[in-house]
Amino acid sequence: KSSFYEQNFAWEMTYHFILGFFFFLMAREMSMFLNTLTPKFYVALTGTSSLISGLILIFEWWYFRKYGTSFIEQVSVSHLRPLLGGVDNNSSNNSNSSNGDSDSNRQSVSECKVWRNPLNLFRGAEYNRYTWVTGREPLTYYDMNLSAQDHQTFFTCDSDHLRPADAIMQKAWRERNPQARISAAHEALEINEIRSRVEVPLIASSTIWEIKLLPKCATAYILLAEEEATTIAEAEKLFKQALKAGDGCYRRSQQLQHHGSQYEAQHRRDTNVLVYIKRRLAMCARRLGRTREAVKMMRDLMKEFPLLSMFNIHENLLEALLELQAYADVQAVLAKYDDISLPKSATICYTAALLKARAVSDKFSPEAASRRGLSTAEMNAVEAIHRAVEFNPHVPKYLLEMKSLILPPEHILKRGDSEAIAYAFFHLAHWKRVEGALNLLHCTWEGTFRMIPYPLEKGHLFYPYPICTETADRELLPSFHEVSVYPKKELPFFILFTAGLCSFTAMLALLTHQFPELMGVFAKAFLSTLFAPLNFVMEKVESILPSSLWHQLTRI
């Protein structure tokens, strides 16, 4: 073994000696080459390097904006690291951690589901009026397409072809052109279908026929109220007409729902139509200032249809109760819906935080709290704010008016920027009404991020923050709105390095072009200084080695 090690050491020393000798020759040749260079070479060199680094910077920035990572970093981690012997940490995880990751991924996918906005506005009376005034479209095509799918799901069934008005409306919900939908709704209302003829003998020589007409099409009134009515009052009148028609259809289908799957589907559709109409009537009453009437209508609707939670009527009820400042009733609703088994929302979390902040916000002072510490009530309020901010970190900037609001979309992504806009649009006034609540939020909300070491990988009170929210929010929100991103992506090192390199070489190219002689002197001085230690070592080697040996080595 010792002889093997000695032989290996000898080869190592020989290899390093030969390598050092070649470096010495290169340095000598380089110094001779630098002495013959002209200023034009330095101009071409710096200009070319500046151009190349600029192209790399542009490509890196484009790749980062599109895929969220650096191309150079991704290639180095994915391809070069295994070749250099790097080990991927994820490959060493056991099967249990893999199962945990897959569960969290499934949870993230479920949290990225797009939901119908419970507080969505009216297209004709609110969204279209905004377009008339500003010339901007507040709704994206993706958002409106989701609404069209919802309408087809809630307001149609397989037996619509049996009733001409419903058959027309089934096509109307699929229309992209608003005027075509409105025209189809008017056409459906003009159809009077003869339901039955009852022969009534009055005298022996003659008879008359009693003609009973089917009620008007409820879904046609819904479409007109949503899209044609230009004011909330007009929409309310149309919804009242829709309620008369929808209630009659619901009662008839309720009696026939057990006669087969076809009648059961009709009853399910008629139930959805009736619930939607009553909910929108309650929202009309809330818009027109009849808040107590709206609260009563929402409570009655929740009692009559307790299983229809897909409309999230309790969020409309919470907003109306906050307007009435009925905080005890708000707490009662929260006690029912802020349950661990139910899906959370920004309305639930931030309303709970508002109620706890209301108890201490009027006397809260950051200076006093830093001196004496937080009381139990203040600690509960701060924890509630931290909980709400962890669920949706985009809301505080809108509540604190650090970012401008826009009209909320018709669909929202829970924990996303779209949900934050929808919540703050209606609840900002309620936070302002509670004295000191916004001050407490301003002083404490950023402390949430210190509690979560790395939000993308670890959560504190909820599941890890899903990474798909930014993509979905960009589809839901209009292009003129700057989408809030959390956590904020930091620029990769290679983009910063390339930007610095591009700027430095561009500056050198400019100076070299303007002052070629002076920059040539500086370049020669810099390179001579850089190679001075190597030249010093080579001179010592030349003085030590015999001249004949040195001559033979140079010839080799």
Secondary structure, DSSP 8 states (H G I E B T S, - for coil): -HHHHHHHHHHHHHHHHHHHHHHHHHHHHHHHHHHT--HHHHHHHHHHHHHHHHHHHHHHHHHHHHHSS-HHHHHIIIIIHHHTT---GGGG--HHHHHHHHHHHHHHHHHT-EEE-TT---IIIIIHHHHHHH----S-HHHHHHHHHHHHHHH--GGGGGSHHHHHHHHHTT-SSHHHHHHHHHHHHT---EEEEEEEEEETTEEEEEEEE----HHHHHHHHHHT-SSHHHHHHHHHHHHHHHHHHHHHHHHHGGG-HHHHHHHHHHHHHHHHHHHHHHHHHHHTT-HHHHHHHHHHHHHH-TT-GGG-HHHHHHHHHHHHT-HHHHHHHHHHH--TTS---HHHHHHHHHHHHHTTGGG--HHHHHHH---HHHHHHHHHHHHHHHH-TTHHHHHTTSS------SEEETTSHHHHHHHHHHHHHHHHHSTTHHHHHHHHGGGHHHHSS-TTT--SSSS---TTHHHHHHHHS-TTS----SS-----HHHHHHHHHHHHHHHHHHHHHH-HHHHHHHHHHHHHHHTHHHHHHHHHHHHHS-HHHHHHHHH-
